[in-house]
Amino acid sequence: MSAMKIKKGDTVRVIAGKDKGKEGKVSSVDLKKNTVTVEGVNMHTKHTKPSAQNQNGDIVTQEGPINASNVMLVVKGQTTRVGFKVEDGKKVRIAKKTGEVID
């Protein structure tokens, strides 16, 4: 499996779907399913049952995963595609728009 171009902690913009145009920070990445979870994007309501910790049930909103192809990395306020380059024997991500190293 190839390396994913989006990592946890990156700022991304949604480019497709119901939340198109929203920006947020990536909170988790699933390499096997090729999905990312972005803070404040793709919100779902979940009904929780009453339990010992939570005496009365609740309705909680939480983020759902979205496909990695539907988000684009934001570097210096601009969306950019991501490429890879080997520098000093290390594989690094580069922003295609500017050509600068991301991490």
Secondary structure, DSSP 8 states (H G I E B T S, - for coil): ----S--TT-EEEE-SSTTTT-EEEEEEEETTTTEEEETTSSEEEEEE---SSSSS-EEEEEE--EEGGGEEEEETTEEE-EEEEEETTEEEEEETTT--B--
